Each structure stands twice: as C-alpha cells, then as structure tokens.
Amino acid sequence: MVAKFWLEPVVLARAGGFSRLELNTIAKLVEAHRDEFLESWNEFFGR
C-alpha cells in the first residue's frame, strides 16, 4: 500500500491499496502535521 501527498498544498499525489475512508483519515493526519513534516524536510535538506 502506498499514499503520496504533496505538502504545499496538501494534496494526494498517488495512492494504491487504501480505501477512500483510509485515504481521508491519512489526509487529515498529513494536514494536522504538515508544518512538522515541512520543518523536518527543510532541516534535512538544509533549507
């Protein structure tokens, strides 16, 4: 199973194996933690 989300804005890029309900739940989690994901990404890549 896979789900790829863009973070700016939060949008599902591609998915496979998840139900629509599961994808909605994952999307809400990504949205709730978006700032943390971006901060970690920027720290890792030195931006």
C-alpha distance matrix in Angstrom:
0.0 3.8 7.1 10.4 13.6 17.2 19.5 22.8 22.5 19.2 17.5 14.0 13.9 10.8 7.5 5.4 4.6 6.4 10.1 12.8 14.1 11.1 11.0 14.7 14.6 12.4 14.8 17.8 16.8 16.4 19.7 21.4 20.7 21.0 24.3 23.3 20.4 23.0 25.6 23.6 22.6 26.2 27.5 25.5 26.6 30.1 30.2
3.8 0.0 3.8 6.7 10.1 13.5 16.0 19.2 19.1 16.0 14.3 10.9 10.5 7.8 5.3 5.2 6.7 7.5 11.1 12.8 14.3 11.3 10.0 13.6 13.8 11.0 12.7 16.0 15.0 13.9 17.2 19.2 18.3 18.1 21.4 20.6 17.5 19.7 22.5 20.7 19.4 22.9 24.6 22.5 23.4 26.9 26.8
7.1 3.8 0.0 3.8 6.6 10.2 12.6 15.8 15.4 12.3 10.6 7.3 7.6 5.8 4.2 6.6 8.5 7.8 10.8 11.3 12.9 10.1 7.7 11.0 11.6 8.5 9.4 12.9 12.3 10.8 13.8 16.1 15.5 14.9 18.4 18.1 15.1 17.1 20.2 18.9 17.5 20.9 22.9 21.4 22.1 25.3 24.8
10.4 6.7 3.8 0.0 3.8 6.9 9.7 12.7 12.8 10.1 8.6 6.1 5.3 5.3 6.3 9.4 12.0 11.5 14.2 14.0 15.6 13.1 10.2 12.7 13.5 10.1 9.9 13.4 12.8 10.2 12.9 15.6 14.6 13.2 16.4 16.4 13.1 14.4 17.8 16.7 14.8 17.9 20.3 18.8 19.0 22.3 21.5
13.6 10.1 6.6 3.8 0.0 3.8 6.2 9.2 9.1 6.4 5.5 4.4 5.2 7.3 8.8 12.3 14.8 13.4 15.4 14.4 15.6 13.6 10.3 11.7 12.7 9.4 7.9 11.2 11.0 7.9 9.8 12.9 12.1 10.2 13.5 14.2 11.1 12.1 15.7 15.4 13.6 16.3 19.0 18.2 18.4 21.2 19.9
17.2 13.5 10.2 6.9 3.8 0.0 3.8 5.9 6.4 5.3 5.2 6.4 6.3 9.6 12.0 15.6 18.3 17.1 18.9 17.5 18.8 17.1 13.6 14.4 15.6 12.6 10.3 13.0 13.0 9.4 10.2 13.6 12.6 9.7 12.4 13.7 10.7 10.4 14.2 14.5 12.3 14.4 17.5 17.1 16.6 19.1 17.4
19.5 16.0 12.6 9.7 6.2 3.8 0.0 3.8 5.0 4.3 6.8 9.0 9.9 13.0 15.0 18.6 20.9 19.2 20.8 19.2 19.8 18.1 14.9 15.0 15.6 12.8 10.3 12.0 11.7 8.0 8.0 11.0 9.9 6.4 8.7 10.6 8.2 7.4 11.2 12.2 10.6 12.2 15.4 15.7 15.5 17.5 15.5
22.8 19.2 15.8 12.7 9.2 5.9 3.8 0.0 3.0 5.4 7.7 10.9 11.5 15.1 17.6 21.3 23.8 22.1 23.4 21.4 22.2 21.0 17.6 17.3 18.3 15.9 12.9 14.3 14.7 11.2 10.1 13.1 12.4 8.7 10.0 12.7 10.9 9.0 12.5 14.3 12.5 13.1 16.6 17.4 16.6 18.0 15.3
22.5 19.1 15.4 12.8 9.1 6.4 5.0 3.0 0.0 3.8 6.0 9.6 10.9 14.5 16.8 20.5 23.0 21.0 21.9 19.5 20.3 19.5 16.1 15.4 16.8 14.8 11.4 12.8 13.9 10.7 9.1 12.4 12.7 9.3 11.2 14.1 12.5 11.3 14.7 16.6 15.0 15.9 19.3 20.1 19.5 21.0 18.3
19.2 16.0 12.3 10.1 6.4 5.3 4.3 5.4 3.8 0.0 3.8 6.9 9.2 12.2 14.0 17.6 19.7 17.5 18.4 16.2 16.9 15.8 12.5 11.9 13.1 11.0 7.7 9.4 10.5 7.4 6.4 10.1 10.5 7.8 10.8 13.0 11.2 11.1 14.7 15.9 14.7 16.4 19.4 19.9 19.8 21.8 19.6
17.5 14.3 10.6 8.6 5.5 5.2 6.8 7.7 6.0 3.8 0.0 3.8 6.1 9.2 11.2 14.9 17.4 15.5 16.3 14.1 15.5 14.7 11.0 11.0 13.1 11.1 8.0 10.7 12.2 9.4 9.3 13.1 13.6 11.2 14.4 16.3 14.0 14.1 17.8 18.6 16.9 18.9 22.0 21.9 21.7 24.0 21.9
14.0 10.9 7.3 6.1 4.4 6.4 9.0 10.9 9.6 6.9 3.8 0.0 3.8 5.8 7.5 11.2 13.7 12.1 13.3 11.5 13.5 12.4 8.6 9.8 12.0 9.7 7.6 11.1 12.3 9.9 11.0 14.5 14.8 13.0 16.5 17.7 15.1 15.8 19.5 19.6 17.8 20.4 23.2 22.6 22.5 25.3 23.7
13.9 10.5 7.6 5.3 5.2 6.3 9.9 11.5 10.9 9.2 6.1 3.8 0.0 3.8 7.1 10.7 14.0 13.4 15.2 14.0 16.4 15.1 11.4 13.3 15.4 12.7 11.1 14.7 15.4 12.6 14.0 17.5 17.2 15.0 18.2 19.2 16.1 16.4 20.1 19.9 17.6 20.0 23.0 21.9 21.4 24.4 22.9
10.8 7.8 5.8 5.3 7.3 9.6 13.0 15.1 14.5 12.2 9.2 5.8 3.8 0.0 3.8 7.1 10.6 10.7 12.8 12.4 15.1 13.6 10.4 13.1 15.1 12.6 11.9 15.8 16.3 14.1 16.1 19.3 18.9 17.4 20.8 21.3 18.0 19.0 22.6 21.8 19.6 22.5 25.1 23.6 23.4 26.6 25.6
7.5 5.3 4.2 6.3 8.8 12.0 15.0 17.6 16.8 14.0 11.2 7.5 7.1 3.8 0.0 3.8 6.9 7.0 9.5 10.0 12.6 10.7 8.2 11.6 13.3 11.0 11.4 15.1 15.4 14.0 16.4 19.2 19.0 18.2 21.8 21.9 18.8 20.5 23.8 22.7 21.0 24.2 26.5 24.9 25.2 28.5 27.8
5.4 5.2 6.6 9.4 12.3 15.6 18.6 21.3 20.5 17.6 14.9 11.2 10.7 7.1 3.8 0.0 3.8 5.8 8.6 10.4 13.0 11.1 9.7 13.4 14.7 12.9 14.1 17.5 17.6 16.8 19.5 21.9 21.7 21.3 24.9 24.6 21.6 23.6 26.7 25.3 23.7 27.1 29.1 27.2 27.7 31.2 30.8
4.6 6.7 8.5 12.0 14.8 18.3 20.9 23.8 23.0 19.7 17.4 13.7 14.0 10.6 6.9 3.8 0.0 3.8 6.7 9.7 11.6 9.6 9.7 13.3 14.1 12.9 14.8 17.8 17.8 17.7 20.5 22.5 22.5 22.7 26.3 25.8 23.1 25.4 28.4 26.8 25.7 29.2 30.9 29.1 30.0 33.4 33.2
6.4 7.5 7.8 11.5 13.4 17.1 19.2 22.1 21.0 17.5 15.5 12.1 13.4 10.7 7.0 5.8 3.8 0.0 3.8 6.6 8.0 5.8 6.2 9.7 10.4 9.7 11.8 14.4 14.7 15.1 17.6 19.4 19.9 20.4 24.1 23.7 21.3 23.8 26.8 25.5 24.8 28.2 29.9 28.5 29.6 32.8 32.3
10.1 11.1 10.8 14.2 15.4 18.9 20.8 23.4 21.9 18.4 16.3 13.3 15.2 12.8 9.5 8.6 6.7 3.8 0.0 3.8 5.4 5.1 6.2 8.7 9.9 10.5 12.2 14.4 15.4 16.3 18.2 20.0 21.1 21.7 25.5 25.5 23.4 25.9 28.9 28.0 27.4 30.7 32.5 31.4 32.5 35.5 34.8
12.8 12.8 11.3 14.0 14.4 17.5 19.2 21.4 19.5 16.2 14.1 11.5 14.0 12.4 10.0 10.4 9.7 6.6 3.8 0.0 3.8 5.5 5.1 6.2 8.7 9.8 10.4 12.4 14.3 15.1 16.3 18.4 20.0 20.3 24.1 24.6 22.8 24.9 28.0 27.6 27.0 30.0 32.2 31.4 32.3 35.1 34.0
14.1 14.3 12.9 15.6 15.6 18.8 19.8 22.2 20.3 16.9 15.5 13.5 16.4 15.1 12.6 13.0 11.6 8.0 5.4 3.8 0.0 3.8 5.5 5.2 6.3 8.7 9.9 10.9 12.7 14.4 15.5 16.8 18.7 19.7 23.3 23.7 22.3 24.8 27.6 27.2 27.1 30.2 32.0 31.5 32.8 35.4 34.4
11.1 11.3 10.1 13.1 13.6 17.1 18.1 21.0 19.5 15.8 14.7 12.4 15.1 13.6 10.7 11.1 9.6 5.8 5.1 5.5 3.8 0.0 3.8 5.4 5.1 6.2 8.5 10.0 10.7 12.3 14.2 15.4 16.7 17.8 21.4 21.3 19.7 22.4 25.1 24.4 24.3 27.6 29.2 28.5 29.9 32.7 31.9
11.0 10.0 7.7 10.2 10.3 13.6 14.9 17.6 16.1 12.5 11.0 8.6 11.4 10.4 8.2 9.7 9.7 6.2 6.2 5.1 5.5 3.8 0.0 3.8 5.4 5.0 6.0 8.6 9.8 10.3 12.0 14.1 15.2 15.6 19.4 19.6 17.8 20.0 23.1 22.6 22.1 25.2 27.2 26.5 27.5 30.3 29.3
14.7 13.6 11.0 12.7 11.7 14.4 15.0 17.3 15.4 11.9 11.0 9.8 13.3 13.1 11.6 13.4 13.3 9.7 8.7 6.2 5.2 5.4 3.8 0.0 3.8 5.5 5.0 6.3 8.7 9.9 10.5 12.3 14.4 14.9 18.6 19.3 18.0 20.2 23.1 23.1 22.9 25.8 27.8 27.7 28.7 31.2 29.8
14.6 13.8 11.6 13.5 12.7 15.6 15.6 18.3 16.8 13.1 13.1 12.0 15.4 15.1 13.3 14.7 14.1 10.4 9.9 8.7 6.3 5.1 5.4 3.8 0.0 3.8 5.4 5.2 6.4 8.8 10.0 10.7 12.6 14.0 17.5 17.6 16.8 19.4 21.9 21.7 22.1 25.0 26.6 26.5 28.1 30.4 29.4
12.4 11.0 8.5 10.1 9.4 12.6 12.8 15.9 14.8 11.0 11.1 9.7 12.7 12.6 11.0 12.9 12.9 9.7 10.5 9.8 8.7 6.2 5.0 5.5 3.8 0.0 3.8 5.4 5.1 6.2 8.6 9.8 10.6 11.7 15.3 15.2 13.7 16.4 19.0 18.6 18.7 21.8 23.4 23.0 24.5 27.0 26.2
14.8 12.7 9.4 9.9 7.9 10.3 10.3 12.9 11.4 7.7 8.0 7.6 11.1 11.9 11.4 14.1 14.8 11.8 12.2 10.4 9.9 8.5 6.0 5.0 5.4 3.8 0.0 3.8 5.4 5.0 6.1 8.5 9.9 10.0 13.7 14.5 13.1 15.1 18.1 18.3 18.0 20.7 22.9 22.9 23.9 26.2 24.8
17.8 16.0 12.9 13.4 11.2 13.0 12.0 14.3 12.8 9.4 10.7 11.1 14.7 15.8 15.1 17.5 17.8 14.4 14.4 12.4 10.9 10.0 8.6 6.3 5.2 5.4 3.8 0.0 3.8 5.5 5.1 6.1 8.7 9.7 13.0 13.9 13.5 15.6 18.1 18.6 19.1 21.5 23.4 23.9 25.2 27.1 25.7
16.8 15.0 12.3 12.8 11.0 13.0 11.7 14.7 13.9 10.5 12.2 12.3 15.4 16.3 15.4 17.6 17.8 14.7 15.4 14.3 12.7 10.7 9.8 8.7 6.4 5.1 5.4 3.8 0.0 3.8 5.4 5.0 6.2 8.3 11.4 11.3 11.0 13.8 15.8 15.9 16.7 19.4 20.8 21.2 22.9 24.9 23.9
16.4 13.9 10.8 10.2 7.9 9.4 8.0 11.2 10.7 7.4 9.4 9.9 12.6 14.1 14.0 16.8 17.7 15.1 16.3 15.1 14.4 12.3 10.3 9.9 8.8 6.2 5.0 5.5 3.8 0.0 3.8 5.5 5.2 5.5 9.2 9.5 8.3 10.6 13.3 13.5 13.7 16.4 18.2 18.5 19.8 21.9 20.7
19.7 17.2 13.8 12.9 9.8 10.2 8.0 10.1 9.1 6.4 9.3 11.0 14.0 16.1 16.4 19.5 20.5 17.6 18.2 16.3 15.5 14.2 12.0 10.5 10.0 8.6 6.1 5.1 5.4 3.8 0.0 3.8 5.5 5.1 8.3 10.0 9.7 11.1 13.6 14.8 15.2 17.1 19.2 20.1 21.2 22.8 21.1
21.4 19.2 16.1 15.6 12.9 13.6 11.0 13.1 12.4 10.1 13.1 14.5 17.5 19.3 19.2 21.9 22.5 19.4 20.0 18.4 16.8 15.4 14.1 12.3 10.7 9.8 8.5 6.1 5.0 5.5 3.8 0.0 3.8 5.8 8.0 8.9 9.9 11.8 13.4 14.6 15.8 17.7 19.2 20.4 22.0 23.3 21.8
20.7 18.3 15.5 14.6 12.1 12.6 9.9 12.4 12.7 10.5 13.6 14.8 17.2 18.9 19.0 21.7 22.5 19.9 21.1 20.0 18.7 16.7 15.2 14.4 12.6 10.6 9.9 8.7 6.2 5.2 5.5 3.8 0.0 3.8 5.6 5.4 6.3 8.8 10.1 10.8 12.4 14.4 15.6 16.7 18.6 19.9 18.8
21.0 18.1 14.9 13.2 10.2 9.7 6.4 8.7 9.3 7.8 11.2 13.0 15.0 17.4 18.2 21.3 22.7 20.4 21.7 20.3 19.7 17.8 15.6 14.9 14.0 11.7 10.0 9.7 8.3 5.5 5.1 5.8 3.8 0.0 3.8 5.5 5.1 6.2 8.6 10.0 10.5 12.2 14.2 15.4 16.5 17.9 16.3
24.3 21.4 18.4 16.4 13.5 12.4 8.7 10.0 11.2 10.8 14.4 16.5 18.2 20.8 21.8 24.9 26.3 24.1 25.5 24.1 23.3 21.4 19.4 18.6 17.5 15.3 13.7 13.0 11.4 9.2 8.3 8.0 5.6 3.8 0.0 3.8 5.4 5.1 6.1 8.6 9.8 10.5 12.1 14.2 15.4 15.9 14.2
23.3 20.6 18.1 16.4 14.2 13.7 10.6 12.7 14.1 13.0 16.3 17.7 19.2 21.3 21.9 24.6 25.8 23.7 25.5 24.6 23.7 21.3 19.6 19.3 17.6 15.2 14.5 13.9 11.3 9.5 10.0 8.9 5.4 5.5 3.8 0.0 3.8 5.5 5.1 6.2 8.5 9.9 10.5 12.2 14.3 15.0 14.2
20.4 17.5 15.1 13.1 11.1 10.7 8.2 10.9 12.5 11.2 14.0 15.1 16.1 18.0 18.8 21.6 23.1 21.3 23.4 22.8 22.3 19.7 17.8 18.0 16.8 13.7 13.1 13.5 11.0 8.3 9.7 9.9 6.3 5.1 5.4 3.8 0.0 3.8 5.5 5.2 6.1 8.6 9.9 10.6 12.3 13.9 13.2
23.0 19.7 17.1 14.4 12.1 10.4 7.4 9.0 11.3 11.1 14.1 15.8 16.4 19.0 20.5 23.6 25.4 23.8 25.9 24.9 24.8 22.4 20.0 20.2 19.4 16.4 15.1 15.6 13.8 10.6 11.1 11.8 8.8 6.2 5.1 5.5 3.8 0.0 3.8 5.5 5.0 6.0 8.5 9.8 10.6 11.7 10.2
25.6 22.5 20.2 17.8 15.7 14.2 11.2 12.5 14.7 14.7 17.8 19.5 20.1 22.6 23.8 26.7 28.4 26.8 28.9 28.0 27.6 25.1 23.1 23.1 21.9 19.0 18.1 18.1 15.8 13.3 13.6 13.4 10.1 8.6 6.1 5.1 5.5 3.8 0.0 3.8 5.5 5.2 6.1 8.6 10.0 10.2 9.2
23.6 20.7 18.9 16.7 15.4 14.5 12.2 14.3 16.6 15.9 18.6 19.6 19.9 21.8 22.7 25.3 26.8 25.5 28.0 27.6 27.2 24.4 22.6 23.1 21.7 18.6 18.3 18.6 15.9 13.5 14.8 14.6 10.8 10.0 8.6 6.2 5.2 5.5 3.8 0.0 3.8 5.5 5.1 6.1 8.6 9.7 10.1
22.6 19.4 17.5 14.8 13.6 12.3 10.6 12.5 15.0 14.7 16.9 17.8 17.6 19.6 21.0 23.7 25.7 24.8 27.4 27.0 27.1 24.3 22.1 22.9 22.1 18.7 18.0 19.1 16.7 13.7 15.2 15.8 12.4 10.5 9.8 8.5 6.1 5.0 5.5 3.8 0.0 3.8 5.5 5.2 6.3 8.4 8.3
26.2 22.9 20.9 17.9 16.3 14.4 12.2 13.1 15.9 16.4 18.9 20.4 20.0 22.5 24.2 27.1 29.2 28.2 30.7 30.0 30.2 27.6 25.2 25.8 25.0 21.8 20.7 21.5 19.4 16.4 17.1 17.7 14.4 12.2 10.5 9.9 8.6 6.0 5.2 5.5 3.8 0.0 3.8 5.4 5.2 5.7 4.8
27.5 24.6 22.9 20.3 19.0 17.5 15.4 16.6 19.3 19.4 22.0 23.2 23.0 25.1 26.5 29.1 30.9 29.9 32.5 32.2 32.0 29.2 27.2 27.8 26.6 23.4 22.9 23.4 20.8 18.2 19.2 19.2 15.6 14.2 12.1 10.5 9.9 8.5 6.1 5.1 5.5 3.8 0.0 3.8 5.6 5.0 6.4
25.5 22.5 21.4 18.8 18.2 17.1 15.7 17.4 20.1 19.9 21.9 22.6 21.9 23.6 24.9 27.2 29.1 28.5 31.4 31.4 31.5 28.5 26.5 27.7 26.5 23.0 22.9 23.9 21.2 18.5 20.1 20.4 16.7 15.4 14.2 12.2 10.6 9.8 8.6 6.1 5.2 5.4 3.8 0.0 3.8 5.6 7.9
26.6 23.4 22.1 19.0 18.4 16.6 15.5 16.6 19.5 19.8 21.7 22.5 21.4 23.4 25.2 27.7 30.0 29.6 32.5 32.3 32.8 29.9 27.5 28.7 28.1 24.5 23.9 25.2 22.9 19.8 21.2 22.0 18.6 16.5 15.4 14.3 12.3 10.6 10.0 8.6 6.3 5.2 5.6 3.8 0.0 3.8 5.7
30.1 26.9 25.3 22.3 21.2 19.1 17.5 18.0 21.0 21.8 24.0 25.3 24.4 26.6 28.5 31.2 33.4 32.8 35.5 35.1 35.4 32.7 30.3 31.2 30.4 27.0 26.2 27.1 24.9 21.9 22.8 23.3 19.9 17.9 15.9 15.0 13.9 11.7 10.2 9.7 8.4 5.7 5.0 5.6 3.8 0.0 3.8
30.2 26.8 24.8 21.5 19.9 17.4 15.5 15.3 18.3 19.6 21.9 23.7 22.9 25.6 27.8 30.8 33.2 32.3 34.8 34.0 34.4 31.9 29.3 29.8 29.4 26.2 24.8 25.7 23.9 20.7 21.1 21.8 18.8 16.3 14.2 14.2 13.2 10.2 9.2 10.1 8.3 4.8 6.4 7.9 5.7 3.8 0.0
